[in-house]
Every structure is written in C-alpha cells, then in structure tokens.
Amino acid sequence: MSADEALPEGLPGGLLGELVALRRELHADPEVGLELPRTQARVVDALDGLGLEITLGVRSTSVVAVLRGAEPGPTVLLRGDMDGLPIAEATGLSFASTNGAMHACGHDLHTAALVGAARILSAQKEDLTGDVVFMFQPGEEGHGGARAMLADGVLDASGTKPVAAYALHVIADLPHGVFHGRPGPVMAAYSTMQVDVIGRGGHGGRPHEALDPIPVAAQVITAAQTYVARRFSAFDPVVLTFGEFHAGTAPNVIAEKATLRAGIRTFSAEHTARVASELPALAEQIAAASGCRAQVTFTPVMAPTINDHQAAAVFEQQATAIGSYVQLENPRTGSEDFSEVLSEVPGAFGYLGAAFPGSPSPAGNHSPRAVFDDSRLEDAARLLAGCARHHLCTAS
C-alpha cells in the first residue's frame, strides 16, 4: 500500500479539513533552521481573523500569538515547532516536498495542530479567564529555536509569565491515534564532544619515531564506553555514541591528528554536568599517558525534557477524554528543545502516534520515507486546547 492509497481521496470538511489542507501545504514546502519566511507567512495567514495579538520574531522567523480571555487570569503557553530537515523526501506522496528538505519529523502537523488549537480557543474565549500564548517556533532541529524565542521574550508575551506550558509531538511509527506521555524525564539531554588527539606524524614503517594518535584515539573510545557503563546507574543512564572518527591520508603515513566526535544523551541535570566535566578529563589523561595531547570541546545542545507531575496528569486527563492514552515506561532517547521552556515553566510534553492503521513496518521520524497520518490533527488540536482550558476555564 502506497502512502497516497492510505490517505482519504478527498479532504474532510470542517476544522479537520482546514488543518489537513494547511499541513499538506506546509509539507510540500519545508524550510530548515531559524529562517522560515514562507512558513511564517502561512502561519500568519492561517491565524488571520481570530483576533490574536501577533508578534514576529527578531532572532528568528518565529510567530507569537496571544489570545486574551474574557476575564483576566493566568497565562498558558502552547508550542508548535515549524522547521523541517535537510532530507530529500522519498515518500511518493502527491504533496511531497521537491525542494531538497522534508518535514520528516512531523513539524508540519505540529504547526497545523497549534493553528487548530488557536481556532478552538478563539471560539471559546468568552469562557476563558486568562490568556493563551501560541508559540510557533523555528529551529527546533538543533538550531536553538526555543532559546532564540526565550531571548525575544516569549514568556512575557501576555504580560504575565505562563503558569503552564504544553507541547505535542507526532511519531510516525507509534500506533495510530494513541497519545503517550509520562511524568518526570520524557526525553534526553543532548550534548556533543569533539576530541582532537594530537600526535607526531611520520613514516608508517618507523612508528617508533612518531607518536601515532590513532591507537590513542581508539583507547579514548574504549575507555569512554567503559566509563559510562561503570560510573552511572543503569536507572539514570548515559548513552554515548561515537559517530565520527577521522584520521590519516594514506596507509603508509602516521597521521599528525585523529579526530573523534560523539553524541551524548543524559536524563538528568546532574549527570549532564558530570559528563561535561569528566569525559573531557578522561580523554586528556589517556592522551597524556601516551605522550600525545588531547584538545576537547564539549558542547551542551539541549537540556533534558522533564515533565512536571501535575502538568503530566493534565495531559493524561485530556488525552484520555479524547481517545487512548499509554504511559511510557521509560523516557525516549531523542532530544527536544521544548526543554528550554520547561526549564522556566512547569509543563508537559507528550506524543501522538501517527502510523497509518495496518501499516506493517512504518518508517520512523527522520526517515526520508516517514509518512504521518494527518487524520488525527483535530484530536491533536483538541488536546492542546484542552490543556489550556484546564487552567483557564472553570467549566472544564
């Protein structure tokens, strides 16, 4: 079954039809990073007529829209990310991207769902005591988009700091229409480390006259893997992946330098700080023991995404009212920069399964063949709107 065969022939009517149409328009024209001018324009057009206070970003092409309730009260923030990935799409969809980028992580659905939440809540604003901030964010895929929006003042957009913040992520290979969440850590922190082992180059036939950095770099890899396995609890793990190893130019030449690059996932602020201090020291000391030198750059990219227990209960309550909810036994090992918001505001981040029913082996997020079922967009919009109503509507 092809992706298009799994889709309805015509768009449904009402709110769902509008959201599906917007999502597919966004999907056909993805943009990457912090500068998404076409996406920004489409979001502003989609919000037209809702009576929202709209502010465009300074540090990025973000959109912040504020809905004022009928009476003063607290503020709730809802987030949807907008950026795609530098992946050539291979889905065969009739609305597939052809510009070399792809919404392979479902951010087109997130954007459309947040527009849907804005439409639902705008129609109910007479019931709301307080305000809603709709945070349309570029640059989630490692470009610091949340940080840029925080610097632009998104938490002050309504005049009062939000009491809660919520976001939802679709997953291409989780069961269709099922919400997932958990209290506490829900996604990992992500950091990168580069190790340049500096030796002394020479002739491959006379290694004793040189300082070969390659075996030293290999020792760093082995020692680092042992370090994370033996120095950290299995119940608060560290996931270390050396994804790059570059050295040398010929088989008979001893290189001057070997370069390693690793990605590190952690699930608590304590372990993130320990790894940032101890892993570079380990690499430096191993290199020194062999007469080489190690230059180490450790870069924190995203903090762990940690759900507030009360907000996670609100997410579960709203998800259960809409459909099916499953509590995750463990956090997912991906990373998410909504963590920047949750470091400032209590809130919750959860998932919605978007695999097509009956698909035997759906491709996962970030795959060029990832296909997301957009028939659940109205449910996603209702989930976000319901979380806001919980805090702002006494009749909820």
C-alpha positions as CSV (number, residue, x, y, z in Angstrom):
1,M,0.0,0.0,0.0
2,S,1.4,3.4,-1.0
3,A,1.3,6.4,1.2
4,D,-1.4,8.1,-1.1
5,E,-3.5,4.9,-1.1
6,A,-3.6,5.1,2.7
7,L,-5.0,8.7,2.6
8,P,-8.6,9.6,2.0
9,E,-9.4,10.6,-1.5
10,G,-10.9,14.0,-0.6
11,L,-10.2,16.2,2.3
12,P,-12.6,16.0,5.2
13,G,-14.8,19.0,6.0
14,G,-14.8,21.4,8.9
15,L,-11.8,22.1,11.1
16,L,-10.1,18.9,10.3
17,G,-10.3,19.6,6.6
18,E,-8.8,23.1,7.1
19,L,-5.9,21.7,9.2
20,V,-5.2,18.8,6.8
21,A,-5.0,21.3,3.9
22,L,-2.7,23.6,5.9
23,R,-0.5,20.7,6.9
24,R,-0.1,19.5,3.3
25,E,0.7,22.9,2.1
26,L,3.4,23.2,4.7
27,H,4.6,19.7,3.9
28,A,5.1,20.5,0.2
29,D,7.3,23.5,1.0
30,P,9.5,22.8,4.1
31,E,12.2,25.2,5.3
32,V,15.2,24.4,7.6
33,G,16.7,26.2,10.5
34,L,15.8,29.6,12.1
35,E,14.8,31.4,8.9
36,L,11.4,30.1,7.6
37,P,9.9,33.1,5.9
38,R,7.4,31.2,3.8
39,T,6.2,29.1,6.7
40,Q,5.9,32.2,8.9
41,A,3.7,33.9,6.3
42,R,1.5,30.8,6.0
43,V,1.0,30.7,9.8
44,V,0.2,34.4,10.0
45,D,-2.4,33.9,7.2
46,A,-3.9,30.9,9.0
47,L,-4.4,33.0,12.2
48,D,-6.0,35.9,10.4
49,G,-9.4,36.8,11.7
50,L,-9.0,35.2,15.1
51,G,-8.4,38.5,17.0
52,L,-5.0,37.5,18.3
53,E,-2.1,39.8,19.2
54,I,0.6,38.7,16.8
55,T,4.4,39.4,17.2
56,L,7.0,38.3,14.7
57,G,10.5,37.2,16.0
58,V,13.6,39.3,16.0
59,R,16.2,36.5,16.3
60,S,14.3,34.1,14.1
61,T,11.1,33.9,11.9
62,S,9.0,32.9,14.9
63,V,5.4,33.8,15.4
64,V,3.9,34.5,18.8
65,A,0.1,34.9,19.1
66,V,-1.7,35.9,22.3
67,L,-5.4,35.2,22.9
68,R,-7.0,37.3,25.6
69,G,-9.8,35.6,27.5
70,A,-12.9,37.3,28.6
71,E,-11.5,38.0,32.1
72,P,-8.0,38.5,33.5
73,G,-6.2,35.4,34.8
74,P,-3.2,33.2,34.4
75,T,-1.4,32.6,31.1
76,V,-0.8,29.2,29.5
77,L,1.7,28.6,26.7
78,L,1.2,26.1,23.8
79,R,4.1,25.3,21.5
80,G,4.3,24.0,17.9
81,D,7.6,23.8,16.0
82,M,7.8,24.6,12.3
83,D,11.1,23.6,10.8
84,G,12.0,20.7,8.5
85,L,15.1,18.7,8.0
86,P,17.7,18.7,5.2
87,I,16.5,15.3,3.9
88,A,15.4,14.5,0.3
89,E,11.9,13.1,0.6
90,A,11.2,9.6,-0.7
91,T,7.5,9.0,0.3
92,G,5.9,9.3,-3.1
93,L,3.1,11.4,-1.6
94,S,1.2,13.7,-4.0
95,F,2.1,16.6,-1.8
96,A,5.7,15.5,-1.2
97,S,8.5,18.1,-1.0
98,T,10.7,18.6,-4.0
99,N,13.0,21.3,-2.7
100,G,15.6,19.0,-1.0
101,A,14.2,19.4,2.5
102,M,11.5,17.4,4.3
103,H,9.1,17.5,7.2
104,A,10.5,14.2,8.2
105,C,9.8,14.8,11.9
106,G,6.2,15.9,11.6
107,H,6.6,19.6,12.5
108,D,4.1,20.4,9.7
109,L,1.5,18.6,11.8
110,H,2.6,20.4,14.9
111,T,2.2,23.7,13.3
112,A,-1.3,22.8,11.9
113,A,-2.4,21.4,15.2
114,L,-1.4,24.6,17.0
115,V,-3.3,26.7,14.5
116,G,-6.3,24.4,15.2
117,A,-5.9,24.9,19.0
118,A,-5.9,28.7,18.3
119,R,-9.1,28.4,16.3
120,I,-10.8,26.2,19.0
121,L,-9.8,28.5,21.9
122,S,-10.6,31.7,20.0
123,A,-14.2,30.4,19.5
124,Q,-14.4,29.8,23.3
125,K,-12.6,32.9,24.5
126,E,-15.7,34.1,26.4
127,D,-15.3,31.1,28.7
128,L,-11.6,31.8,29.4
129,T,-10.3,33.5,32.5
130,G,-6.7,34.3,31.4
131,D,-4.6,34.3,28.3
132,V,-3.1,31.8,25.9
133,V,0.3,32.2,24.2
134,F,0.7,30.3,21.0
135,M,4.4,29.7,20.3
136,F,5.2,28.9,16.7
137,Q,8.9,28.0,16.8
138,P,11.5,27.7,14.1
139,G,14.9,25.9,14.5
140,E,14.0,23.0,16.8
141,E,16.2,20.6,15.0
142,G,19.4,21.6,16.8
143,H,19.3,25.3,15.8
144,G,18.4,26.8,19.2
145,G,15.0,28.0,18.2
146,A,13.5,27.8,21.7
147,R,16.4,29.7,23.1
148,A,16.0,32.4,20.5
149,M,12.3,32.8,21.3
150,L,13.0,32.9,25.0
151,A,15.5,35.7,24.3
152,D,12.9,37.5,22.3
153,G,10.6,37.4,25.3
154,V,8.0,34.7,24.5
155,L,7.4,34.1,28.2
156,D,6.5,37.7,28.7
157,A,4.2,37.9,25.6
158,S,1.0,38.2,27.5
159,G,2.3,40.4,30.3
160,T,2.5,37.6,32.8
161,K,4.7,34.5,32.9
162,P,2.9,31.3,32.0
163,V,1.8,29.0,34.8
164,A,2.0,26.0,32.5
165,A,3.3,25.1,29.0
166,Y,2.4,22.2,26.8
167,A,3.6,20.7,23.5
168,L,2.8,17.6,21.5
169,H,4.9,15.5,19.1
170,V,3.7,13.1,16.4
171,I,5.6,9.9,16.0
172,A,5.5,8.1,12.6
173,D,5.9,4.6,14.0
174,L,3.8,4.7,17.1
175,P,0.2,3.3,16.9
176,H,-2.4,5.5,15.1
177,G,-4.2,7.9,17.3
178,V,-2.7,6.8,20.7
179,F,-1.4,9.5,23.0
180,H,1.7,8.8,25.1
181,G,3.3,10.6,28.0
182,R,4.9,10.3,31.4
183,P,5.7,12.4,34.5
184,G,9.4,13.3,35.1
185,P,12.0,12.8,32.4
186,V,10.4,12.3,29.0
187,M,13.3,13.0,26.6
188,A,17.1,13.1,26.9
189,A,19.5,15.9,27.1
190,Y,21.8,16.1,24.1
191,S,25.5,17.2,24.1
192,T,28.3,16.8,21.6
193,M,32.0,16.2,22.2
194,Q,34.9,16.6,19.8
195,V,38.3,15.1,20.8
196,D,41.3,16.0,18.7
197,V,44.2,13.7,19.6
198,I,47.4,15.5,18.6
199,G,50.5,13.2,18.0
200,R,53.5,13.5,15.7
201,G,53.3,12.3,12.1
202,G,55.9,10.0,10.5
203,H,56.7,7.1,8.3
204,G,54.4,4.1,8.6
205,G,57.5,1.8,8.6
206,R,59.1,3.6,11.5
207,P,56.3,4.2,14.1
208,H,58.8,4.4,17.0
209,E,60.0,7.7,15.5
210,A,56.5,9.2,15.6
211,L,53.6,9.5,18.1
212,D,50.6,7.7,16.5
213,P,47.3,9.4,17.5
214,I,45.1,6.7,16.0
215,P,45.6,3.9,18.7
216,V,45.4,6.6,21.4
217,A,42.0,7.8,20.0
218,A,40.8,4.2,19.9
219,Q,41.8,3.9,23.6
220,V,39.7,7.0,24.3
221,I,36.7,5.4,22.7
222,T,37.0,2.2,24.7
223,A,37.7,4.0,27.9
224,A,34.7,6.3,27.4
225,Q,32.3,3.5,26.8
226,T,33.6,1.7,29.9
227,Y,33.2,5.0,31.8
228,V,29.5,5.5,31.0
229,A,28.7,1.8,31.7
230,R,30.5,1.6,35.0
231,R,30.2,5.1,36.6
232,F,26.5,5.7,36.1
233,S,23.4,4.0,37.3
234,A,21.5,1.9,34.8
235,F,18.4,3.6,36.1
236,D,19.7,7.1,35.1
237,P,21.8,6.1,32.1
238,V,24.2,7.9,29.8
239,V,24.0,6.9,26.1
240,L,27.3,7.6,24.3
241,T,27.8,7.3,20.6
242,F,31.0,8.0,18.7
243,G,29.6,8.7,15.3
244,E,32.8,10.1,13.7
245,F,36.4,9.0,13.6
246,H,38.7,10.9,11.1
247,A,42.4,10.4,10.8
248,G,45.2,9.9,8.2
249,T,45.6,10.3,4.5
250,A,47.4,7.1,3.4
251,P,48.1,3.6,4.7
252,N,51.9,4.2,5.0
253,V,51.7,7.5,6.8
254,I,51.3,8.1,10.5
255,A,48.9,10.9,11.0
256,E,49.5,14.1,13.0
257,K,46.0,14.1,14.4
258,A,42.9,11.9,15.0
259,T,39.5,13.5,15.5
260,L,36.6,11.9,17.3
261,R,33.0,13.3,17.5
262,A,30.4,11.9,19.9
263,G,26.8,12.5,20.8
264,I,25.9,12.1,24.5
265,R,22.3,11.6,25.8
266,T,21.6,12.1,29.5
267,F,18.4,12.2,31.5
268,S,19.2,14.5,34.5
269,A,20.9,17.8,35.0
270,E,23.3,16.1,37.5
271,H,24.6,13.5,35.0
272,T,24.7,16.1,32.2
273,A,27.0,18.2,34.4
274,R,29.2,15.2,35.4
275,V,29.7,14.1,31.9
276,A,30.6,17.6,30.7
277,S,33.4,17.7,33.3
278,E,34.6,14.1,33.5
279,L,34.6,12.9,29.9
280,P,36.9,15.6,28.6
281,A,39.3,15.0,31.5
282,L,39.3,11.2,30.7
283,A,40.3,11.9,27.1
284,E,43.0,14.4,28.1
285,Q,44.6,12.0,30.6
286,I,44.6,9.0,28.2
287,A,46.3,11.1,25.6
288,A,48.8,12.4,28.0
289,A,49.6,8.9,29.2
290,S,50.7,8.0,25.7
291,G,52.7,11.2,25.1
292,C,50.0,12.8,22.9
293,R,47.8,15.8,23.6
294,A,44.0,16.0,23.5
295,Q,42.0,19.1,22.7
296,V,38.4,18.6,23.8
297,T,35.3,20.6,23.0
298,F,32.2,19.7,24.9
299,T,29.0,21.4,23.8
300,P,25.6,21.2,25.5
301,V,23.0,21.3,22.8
302,M,19.7,20.6,24.6
303,A,18.7,20.0,28.3
304,P,16.7,17.0,29.4
305,T,12.9,17.4,28.8
306,I,11.3,16.9,32.2
307,N,7.6,16.9,32.7
308,D,6.0,18.5,35.8
309,H,4.0,15.8,37.5
310,Q,0.8,17.9,37.8
311,A,1.0,19.0,34.2
312,A,1.7,15.4,33.0
313,A,-1.6,14.5,34.8
314,V,-3.4,17.2,32.9
315,F,-2.0,15.9,29.6
316,E,-3.1,12.4,30.5
317,Q,-6.6,13.6,31.5
318,Q,-7.1,15.5,28.3
319,A,-5.7,12.7,26.2
320,T,-8.0,10.1,27.8
321,A,-11.0,12.3,27.3
322,I,-10.2,12.4,23.5
323,G,-9.1,8.8,22.9
324,S,-6.5,6.3,24.0
325,Y,-3.5,7.1,26.3
326,V,-0.5,5.0,27.2
327,Q,2.0,6.0,29.9
328,L,5.6,5.4,28.7
329,E,7.6,3.1,31.0
330,N,10.9,4.9,30.1
331,P,11.9,8.2,28.5
332,R,12.5,8.4,24.8
333,T,16.2,8.9,23.9
334,G,15.7,11.6,21.4
335,S,16.1,15.3,22.5
336,E,13.8,18.3,22.3
337,D,14.4,22.0,22.8
338,F,11.0,22.4,24.4
339,S,13.2,21.5,27.4
340,E,14.3,25.2,27.4
341,V,10.7,26.2,28.1
342,L,10.1,23.5,30.7
343,S,13.3,24.7,32.5
344,E,11.4,28.0,33.1
345,V,7.8,27.0,33.3
346,P,6.1,23.8,34.7
347,G,4.5,21.9,31.9
348,A,4.3,18.7,29.9
349,F,5.4,17.3,26.6
350,G,3.8,14.2,25.1
351,Y,3.3,12.2,21.9
352,L,0.6,11.2,19.4
353,G,1.0,8.0,17.4
354,A,0.7,8.8,13.7
355,A,1.4,5.5,11.9
356,F,-1.3,4.5,9.4
357,P,-3.6,1.7,10.7
358,G,-2.5,-1.6,9.3
359,S,1.0,-0.4,8.2
360,P,3.2,-3.5,9.0
361,S,6.6,-1.7,9.4
362,P,6.2,2.1,9.3
363,A,9.3,4.2,8.9
364,G,10.2,6.3,11.9
365,N,10.8,10.0,12.3
366,H,13.7,11.5,10.4
367,S,13.5,8.8,7.7
368,P,13.1,10.0,4.1
369,R,10.2,7.6,3.9
370,A,8.4,8.7,7.1
371,V,4.7,9.2,6.5
372,F,2.3,10.7,9.1
373,D,-1.4,10.1,9.3
374,D,-2.9,13.6,9.4
375,S,-6.5,12.4,10.1
376,R,-5.8,12.9,13.8
377,L,-4.9,16.6,13.5
378,E,-8.2,17.7,15.1
379,D,-7.5,15.4,18.1
380,A,-4.0,17.0,18.4
381,A,-5.6,20.4,18.3
382,R,-8.2,19.5,20.9
383,L,-5.6,18.0,23.2
384,L,-3.6,21.3,23.2
385,A,-6.7,23.4,23.6
386,G,-8.0,21.2,26.4
387,C,-4.7,21.5,28.4
388,A,-5.1,25.3,28.2
389,R,-8.8,25.2,29.1
390,H,-7.9,23.1,32.2
391,H,-6.1,26.1,33.7
392,L,-8.3,28.9,32.3
393,C,-11.9,27.7,32.3
394,T,-13.7,26.8,35.5
395,A,-16.3,24.9,33.5
396,S,-13.6,22.4,32.2
